[in-house]
């Protein structure tokens, strides 16, 4: 009996990948061992975060870094750092931001549910631009001059959601923001791989960059990375760490927090609810090293074999299987299963729901469900679970054909 069955739950076959709602990415044995070993002893968390700062800084090419409780926590902490700097009074007041610069300018087309994390710090979002291509009203998208035109006396910084197709180019946005000495906070939560993004995004001059630690890096699901300018990382750390100490006893590592720049110790900041345990920090750093060293690339060929096996199992079914490969081998291949809904006698939605209600439950990717397509991500799969997927999908789509 599995640990979940002991709690009355049925484990699922996760073919959706490193999605949060299903528990994130599988942690390698080395990461799990690091987590367990870290639990056996204690260290001061600011000292451990100092080591995390060194490692993250090296691997991202930034001045400083912080292990966080996920990418959303990184966004909240990053926004809080921009709103307060090292001003302890402002830290005390957050998320109350009356009387201080509290506006973050962002492209209207980049608005999403995750920007709630920035608003939670007390920030107000100011939208600029249009995506006239999507609205079928023209050929233009948001342009850099629109950010500049929106900057005013209450502007605290810029929020930018990074993606390969994000517009305008991040470098252009950084340039116009820095002309006004405004920092740029970048949400790059799911933009790994490629590994090069760890450095290339920050190399644009962006002041703070947020990554997930529980997706491609394969650390603990509830971890993330905030990296960038040293003073902003220091402000973020001060608002997240446990500050219950005496000034004369407190000796924070200078690479993380420069005590000489502070008039005292702040009270627990608004980021206190985003604390990260010693086990999570050590596991994240272990996973980050594996990711940077390319250890996960070795899973590519075995994953491709699993997907081909599923496609073969569905050859006689009313579906069209297509495998999308990554020429660089950093992203795992994906299997798209396009359903002939008329021949199957069911919609793709009905099939997806039937798979979830099966035994064992199978959760496929549903991002293209409106197109009648299901996706198989092999991140969590082995030979046994892949065979079970082929059988379950065949049962669902071949019943009426």
C-alpha positions as CSV (number, residue, x, y, z in Angstrom):
1,X,0.0,0.0,0.0
2,X,1.4,3.4,-1.0
3,X,1.7,6.3,1.3
4,X,-1.2,8.0,-0.4
5,X,-3.4,4.9,-0.2
6,X,-2.8,5.0,3.6
7,X,-4.5,8.3,3.5
8,X,-7.4,7.0,1.4
9,X,-6.1,8.5,-1.9
10,X,-5.6,6.8,-5.2
11,X,-2.2,7.7,-6.9
12,X,-2.6,8.9,-10.5
13,X,-0.6,8.4,-13.7
14,X,0.7,11.9,-14.4
15,X,1.2,12.5,-18.1
16,X,0.7,16.2,-17.8
17,X,4.3,17.0,-16.8
18,X,5.5,19.3,-14.0
19,X,2.2,21.0,-13.3
20,X,1.6,22.4,-9.8
21,X,-1.9,21.0,-9.4
22,X,-0.5,17.4,-9.8
23,X,2.5,17.9,-7.6
24,X,5.2,19.3,-9.8
25,X,8.2,17.4,-11.2
26,X,9.7,14.1,-10.0
27,X,12.7,14.7,-7.7
28,X,15.8,12.7,-8.6
29,X,17.3,10.3,-6.0
30,X,20.1,12.7,-5.4
31,X,17.7,15.5,-4.6
32,X,15.6,13.3,-2.3
33,X,18.8,12.2,-0.5
34,X,19.9,15.8,0.0
35,X,16.5,16.7,1.4
36,X,16.6,13.8,3.9
37,X,20.2,14.5,4.9
38,X,19.5,18.2,5.4
39,X,16.7,17.3,7.8
40,X,19.1,15.6,10.2
41,X,21.0,18.7,11.3
42,X,20.3,22.4,11.8
43,X,22.0,25.5,10.5
44,X,21.1,29.2,10.6
45,X,18.8,29.9,7.7
46,X,20.4,33.2,6.8
47,X,23.8,31.4,6.5
48,X,22.2,28.7,4.3
49,X,20.6,31.3,2.2
50,X,24.0,33.0,1.9
51,X,25.3,29.8,0.3
52,X,22.3,29.6,-1.9
53,X,23.1,33.2,-2.9
54,X,26.6,32.2,-3.9
55,X,25.4,29.2,-6.0
56,X,22.5,31.0,-7.6
57,X,24.6,34.0,-8.4
58,X,27.2,31.9,-10.1
59,X,24.7,29.9,-12.1
60,X,22.6,32.8,-13.2
61,X,25.4,35.4,-13.7
62,X,23.7,37.8,-11.4
63,X,24.9,39.8,-8.4
64,X,22.8,37.8,-5.8
65,X,20.1,35.2,-5.4
66,X,17.6,33.8,-3.0
67,X,15.9,30.4,-2.6
68,X,12.1,31.1,-2.4
69,X,8.9,29.2,-1.8
70,X,8.1,29.1,-5.5
71,X,8.0,31.4,-8.5
72,X,4.9,33.2,-7.2
73,X,6.6,33.8,-3.9
74,X,9.6,35.2,-5.9
75,X,7.2,37.7,-7.6
76,X,5.7,38.9,-4.3
77,X,9.1,39.2,-2.7
78,X,10.6,40.9,-5.7
79,X,7.8,43.4,-5.9
80,X,8.1,44.0,-2.1
81,X,11.8,44.6,-2.5
82,X,11.2,47.2,-5.2
83,X,8.5,48.9,-3.2
84,X,10.7,49.2,0.0
85,X,14.3,49.0,-0.9
86,X,16.1,48.8,2.5
87,X,13.6,51.2,4.1
88,X,12.5,49.3,7.3
89,X,9.5,51.6,7.8
90,X,8.1,50.7,4.4
91,X,8.7,47.1,5.1
92,X,6.6,47.4,8.2
93,X,3.7,49.0,6.3
94,X,3.4,46.6,3.3
95,X,1.0,45.8,1.7
96,X,-0.1,49.3,2.6
97,X,1.6,51.5,0.0
98,X,-0.2,54.9,0.3
99,X,2.2,57.7,-0.1
100,X,4.9,55.8,-1.9
101,X,5.6,54.9,-5.5
102,X,3.5,51.7,-6.0
103,X,2.8,51.4,-9.7
104,X,4.2,48.6,-11.9
105,X,3.8,49.2,-15.6
106,X,3.2,46.1,-17.7
107,X,1.9,45.1,-21.1
108,X,-1.8,44.5,-21.2
109,X,-1.2,41.4,-23.2
110,X,1.0,40.0,-20.5
111,X,-1.7,40.2,-17.8
112,X,-2.4,36.8,-16.2
113,X,-3.5,35.2,-13.0
114,X,0.0,35.0,-11.6
115,X,0.4,38.8,-11.5
116,X,-1.8,38.6,-8.4
117,X,1.4,37.7,-6.6
118,X,2.8,41.2,-7.5
119,X,-0.4,42.9,-6.5
120,X,-0.3,41.0,-3.1
121,X,2.7,43.1,-2.2
122,X,0.7,46.3,-2.4
123,X,1.5,47.1,-6.0
124,X,-0.9,48.6,-8.5
125,X,-0.6,47.5,-12.1
126,X,-0.8,50.0,-14.9
127,X,-1.5,48.4,-18.3
128,X,-0.1,49.6,-21.6
129,X,-0.2,48.5,-25.2
130,X,-2.5,46.4,-27.4
131,X,-2.2,43.0,-29.1
132,X,-4.0,44.0,-32.3
133,X,-3.1,40.7,-33.9
134,X,-5.1,38.7,-31.4
135,X,-8.0,41.1,-31.6
136,X,-7.9,41.0,-35.4
137,X,-7.7,44.7,-35.4
138,X,-4.2,45.3,-36.9
139,X,-0.6,44.1,-37.1
140,X,1.0,45.6,-34.0
141,X,1.6,44.6,-30.4
142,X,2.8,46.4,-27.4
143,X,5.8,48.7,-28.1
144,X,8.5,50.0,-25.8
145,X,7.6,53.7,-26.1
146,X,4.2,52.9,-24.5
147,X,6.0,51.9,-21.3
148,X,7.9,55.2,-21.3
149,X,4.7,57.2,-21.9
150,X,3.1,55.5,-18.9
151,X,5.9,56.3,-16.4
152,X,4.9,58.9,-13.9
153,X,5.5,60.1,-10.3
154,X,4.0,56.9,-8.8
155,X,5.9,54.4,-10.9
156,X,7.9,52.0,-8.9
157,X,9.0,49.6,-11.6
158,X,8.1,47.4,-14.5
159,X,6.7,43.9,-14.5
160,X,7.6,41.8,-17.6
161,X,6.3,38.3,-18.3
162,X,9.0,36.5,-20.3
163,X,8.4,34.1,-23.2
164,X,10.0,33.3,-26.5
165,X,7.2,35.3,-28.2
166,X,6.9,38.1,-25.6
167,X,6.8,41.6,-27.1
168,X,8.4,44.1,-27.0
169,X,11.8,42.6,-26.6
170,X,12.9,42.6,-22.9
171,X,16.1,44.5,-23.8
172,X,14.0,47.3,-25.2
173,X,11.9,47.4,-22.0
174,X,14.9,47.4,-19.8
175,X,16.5,50.2,-21.7
176,X,13.5,52.6,-21.4
177,X,13.0,51.6,-17.7
178,X,16.6,52.3,-16.8
179,X,16.5,55.7,-18.4
180,X,14.2,56.6,-15.6
181,X,16.1,54.5,-13.0
182,X,13.2,52.1,-12.7
183,X,13.8,48.4,-12.0
184,X,12.4,45.6,-14.1
185,X,11.0,42.5,-12.5
186,X,10.7,39.5,-14.8
187,X,8.4,36.5,-14.4
188,X,10.3,33.6,-16.1
189,X,8.7,30.9,-14.0
190,X,8.3,28.3,-16.7
191,X,11.1,29.4,-19.1
192,X,13.5,26.6,-18.3
193,X,14.8,24.9,-20.4
194,X,16.8,26.0,-22.2
195,X,19.5,26.2,-19.6
196,X,20.8,29.2,-21.3
197,X,17.8,31.2,-20.0
198,X,19.3,31.1,-16.5
199,X,21.8,33.6,-17.6
200,X,20.5,35.2,-20.8
201,X,17.3,36.7,-19.3
202,X,19.2,38.4,-16.5
203,X,21.9,39.5,-19.1
204,X,19.3,41.8,-20.6
205,X,19.9,44.0,-17.6
206,X,16.7,43.0,-15.9
207,X,17.0,43.8,-12.2
208,X,15.1,40.7,-10.8
209,X,14.3,37.4,-12.4
210,X,12.0,34.7,-11.1
211,X,12.2,31.0,-11.9
212,X,10.3,28.0,-10.7
213,X,12.4,25.4,-8.8
214,X,9.8,22.6,-9.0
215,X,9.5,22.3,-12.8
216,X,12.5,21.7,-15.1
217,X,15.0,22.1,-12.3
218,X,13.2,19.3,-10.5
219,X,13.6,20.6,-7.0
220,X,11.0,20.5,-4.3
221,X,7.7,21.6,-6.0
222,X,7.3,24.5,-3.5
223,X,10.6,26.2,-4.3
224,X,11.7,28.9,-6.6
225,X,14.6,31.3,-7.4
226,X,14.8,35.0,-7.2
227,X,18.0,36.4,-8.7
228,X,19.3,39.8,-9.7
229,X,20.6,43.0,-8.1
230,X,22.2,42.6,-4.7
231,X,20.4,45.3,-2.8
232,X,17.0,44.2,-4.0
233,X,17.7,40.6,-3.1
234,X,18.8,41.8,0.3
235,X,15.5,43.6,0.7
236,X,13.6,40.5,-0.3
237,X,15.6,38.4,2.1
238,X,14.9,40.8,5.0
239,X,11.2,40.5,4.3
240,X,11.2,36.7,4.2
241,X,13.6,35.5,6.9
242,X,12.9,35.1,10.6
243,X,14.0,38.4,12.1
244,X,13.4,37.5,15.8
245,X,16.9,38.3,17.1
246,X,18.9,40.9,19.0
247,X,20.8,43.5,17.0
248,X,24.0,42.9,19.0
249,X,23.8,39.1,18.3
250,X,22.7,39.2,14.7
251,X,25.5,38.6,12.2
252,X,24.0,38.1,8.7
253,X,26.4,37.1,6.0
254,X,27.4,40.2,4.2
255,X,26.9,38.8,0.7
256,X,23.2,38.4,1.4
257,X,22.5,41.3,3.9
258,X,24.9,44.2,4.5
259,X,24.1,45.0,8.2
260,X,26.0,48.3,7.9
261,X,23.3,49.7,5.6
262,X,20.5,49.1,8.2
263,X,19.4,51.2,11.2
264,X,18.1,48.1,13.0
265,X,16.3,44.7,12.4
266,X,13.0,44.9,10.7
267,X,9.9,43.1,12.1
268,X,8.7,40.0,10.4
269,X,8.0,41.1,6.8
270,X,5.1,40.4,4.5
271,X,7.1,37.6,3.0
272,X,7.3,35.6,6.3
273,X,4.6,33.3,5.0
274,X,6.9,32.4,2.1
275,X,9.6,30.9,4.4
276,X,11.7,28.1,2.9
277,X,12.9,25.2,5.0
278,X,16.5,24.1,5.2
279,X,15.6,20.8,3.5
280,X,13.9,22.6,0.6
281,X,16.9,25.0,0.1
282,X,19.5,22.1,0.0
283,X,17.3,20.1,-2.3
284,X,16.8,23.0,-4.7
285,X,20.5,23.7,-4.8
286,X,21.2,20.0,-5.5
287,X,18.6,19.9,-8.3
288,X,19.9,23.2,-9.8
289,X,23.4,21.7,-10.1
290,X,22.0,18.6,-11.8
291,X,20.0,20.8,-14.2
292,X,22.9,23.1,-15.1
293,X,25.2,20.1,-15.6
294,X,22.8,18.5,-18.1
295,X,22.1,15.4,-16.1
296,X,18.4,15.4,-17.1
297,X,19.3,15.3,-20.9
298,X,20.0,11.6,-20.6
299,X,16.3,11.0,-20.1
300,X,15.5,12.2,-23.6
301,X,15.9,8.9,-25.6
302,X,14.2,6.7,-23.0
303,X,11.3,9.2,-23.0
304,X,11.1,9.1,-26.8
305,X,10.9,5.3,-26.7
306,X,8.0,5.5,-24.2
307,X,6.0,7.9,-26.4
308,X,6.6,5.8,-29.5
309,X,5.3,2.8,-27.6
310,X,2.1,4.6,-26.7
311,X,1.6,5.7,-30.3
312,X,2.1,2.2,-31.5
313,X,-0.6,1.0,-29.0
314,X,-3.0,3.4,-30.6
315,X,-2.4,2.6,-34.3
316,X,-5.8,0.9,-34.8
317,X,-7.7,3.6,-33.0
318,X,-9.4,6.7,-34.5
319,X,-6.6,9.0,-33.4
320,X,-3.6,10.7,-35.1
321,X,-0.4,10.6,-33.0
322,X,2.4,13.1,-33.5
323,X,5.6,13.3,-31.6
324,X,7.2,16.7,-31.2
325,X,10.9,16.5,-30.6
326,X,13.4,19.0,-29.4
327,X,16.5,19.3,-31.6
328,X,18.6,20.3,-28.6
329,X,17.4,17.5,-26.4
330,X,16.8,19.8,-23.4
331,X,13.1,19.7,-23.5
332,X,11.5,16.3,-23.4
333,X,9.5,15.1,-26.5
334,X,5.7,15.3,-26.3
335,X,3.1,13.1,-27.9
336,X,0.0,14.8,-29.3
337,X,-3.1,12.6,-29.7
338,X,-5.7,14.1,-32.0
339,X,-9.1,12.5,-31.5
340,X,-11.4,11.7,-34.4
341,X,-14.4,12.6,-32.2
342,X,-17.0,11.3,-34.8
343,X,-15.4,7.9,-35.1
344,X,-14.7,7.6,-31.4
345,X,-18.3,8.6,-30.5
346,X,-16.9,10.9,-27.8
347,X,-15.5,14.3,-27.5
348,X,-11.9,14.9,-26.4
349,X,-13.3,16.3,-23.2
350,X,-15.3,13.2,-22.5
351,X,-12.3,11.0,-23.2
352,X,-10.1,13.2,-20.9
353,X,-12.7,12.9,-18.1
354,X,-13.0,9.2,-18.7
355,X,-9.3,8.7,-18.3
356,X,-9.3,10.7,-15.1
357,X,-12.1,8.5,-13.7
358,X,-10.4,5.3,-14.7
359,X,-8.4,2.8,-12.6
360,X,-5.7,3.9,-12.4
361,X,-6.7,7.6,-13.1
362,X,-4.7,9.0,-16.0
363,X,-4.2,12.7,-16.3
364,X,-3.1,13.8,-19.8
365,X,-2.2,17.3,-20.9
366,X,-5.4,19.3,-21.9
367,X,-3.9,22.5,-23.2
368,X,-5.2,21.8,-26.8
369,X,-8.5,20.2,-25.7
370,X,-10.5,22.7,-27.6
371,X,-8.8,21.4,-30.8
372,X,-9.7,17.8,-29.9
373,X,-6.1,17.0,-28.9
374,X,-4.6,15.4,-25.7
375,X,-1.0,15.6,-24.9
376,X,1.3,13.0,-23.2
377,X,4.3,14.4,-21.3
378,X,6.7,11.6,-20.4
379,X,8.3,13.4,-17.4
380,X,6.7,11.1,-14.8
381,X,6.4,8.0,-16.9
382,X,8.1,4.6,-16.9
383,X,7.5,1.5,-19.0
384,X,4.7,0.3,-16.8
385,X,2.8,3.6,-16.7
386,X,3.3,4.3,-20.4
387,X,1.8,0.9,-21.2
388,X,-1.1,1.7,-18.9
389,X,-1.7,4.9,-20.7
390,X,-1.8,3.2,-24.1
391,X,-4.3,0.7,-22.8
392,X,-6.5,3.3,-21.1
393,X,-6.6,5.6,-24.1
394,X,-7.4,2.7,-26.4
395,X,-10.3,1.6,-24.2
396,X,-11.7,5.2,-24.3
397,X,-11.4,5.9,-28.0
398,X,-11.9,2.5,-29.5
399,X,-15.1,1.6,-27.7
400,X,-17.5,3.0,-30.4
401,X,-15.2,2.7,-33.4
